[in-house]
Amino acid sequence: MKKTLTVLAIISAAAAALSSCCQAVRTETMEVSEKFALADGRTDSLDLYISAEYPVSGLRKAAGLKISAALTGYLFGEEYIGMEPDAAVGAYMDDRLQEYREENLPMLEISGLDRGAALSWTEYVSGTEVSMRDRILSYRTEKYAFRGGAHGMTTITAYNFSTRTGEELHEPDIFREGYAGPLTEMLTAHLPESLEDPADTSMMFLKKIEPNGNFLLSEEGITYIFNHYEIAPYSMGVINITLPWDEVSAIMKK
């Protein structure tokens, strides 16, 4: 399979902006975009796009390796952990192409089948460092997949890592005991301003928005991410609720 892999060396803007409090982390982004026909003469295709940002310096070696391995697993799957990032990208693309053709080529044997887009798949995978604050690196993955049907599905997930140890951090590592109640109050209070139309709160599945563990740190505060169907109909999209630092700091561990 022929692929063109572009490697872009960049300085993470978020980390550089906070370099006064901690060392900037230099990252590299591997970006590849390919389109593969299902079969000769067919317009059906697999459209693949991958953009994966990895830390390459500015962290202790052990921490950097641990974070990179975790990111590979979250971006592509546990079976790719242990591979170098560029090898993981290539292997993942090969596997998706094999899966696409194995599942769809038999459909061409069905008499009279000529449905064009019905046999086309689209898959986007991206991962980006969002910020580094108080020795916590926040990372955001976004995955989109369309394999036929009314629409594709986007899933956004945030991960947080200790830049000292490389360990992944979860809510109990960041917030004080009993954090769920106060976070629920704050998330519910800030929901209306997070929507394009505050009146859309009437469409929510839940009256109280509880923390879901899917959050990242930024200069503005802590942002919780709620994916399609999680708390609202698909039409409302992915909902991001940001809790300002001056509110949320009171329940954070020092």
Stockholm file with secondary structure:
# STOCKHOLM 1.0

chainA/1-254         MKKTLTVLAIISAAAAALSSCCQAVRTETMEVSEKFALADGRTDSLDLYISAEYPVSGLRKAAGLKISAALTGYLFGEEYIGMEPDAAVGAYMDDRLQEYREENLPMLEISGLDRGAALSWTEYVSGTEVSMRDRILSYRTEKYAFRGGAHGMTTITAYNFSTRTGEELHEPDIFREGYAGPLTEMLTAHLPESLEDPADTSMMFLKKIEPNGNFLLSEEGITYIFNHYEIAPYSMGVINITLPWDEVSAIMKK
#=GR chainA/1-254 SS CCCCCEEEEEECHHHHHTTTTSCCCEEEEEEEEEEEESSTTCCCEEEEEEEEEEEEESSCHHHHHHHHHHHHHHHHCGGGTTSCHHHHHHHHHHHHHHHHHHHHGGGGGSTTCCCGGGGCEEEEEEEEEEEEETTEEEEEEEEEEECSSSCCEEEEEEEEEETTTCCEECHHHHBCTTCHHHHHHHHHHHHHHHSSSGGGGGGCSCSSCCCCSCEEECSSEEEEEECTTTSSCGGGCCEEEEEEHHHHGGGBCC
#=GC SS_cons         CCCCCEEEEEECHHHHHTTTTSCCCEEEEEEEEEEEESSTTCCCEEEEEEEEEEEEESSCHHHHHHHHHHHHHHHHCGGGTTSCHHHHHHHHHHHHHHHHHHHHGGGGGSTTCCCGGGGCEEEEEEEEEEEEETTEEEEEEEEEEECSSSCCEEEEEEEEEETTTCCEECHHHHBCTTCHHHHHHHHHHHHHHHSSSGGGGGGCSCSSCCCCSCEEECSSEEEEEECTTTSSCGGGCCEEEEEEHHHHGGGBCC
//
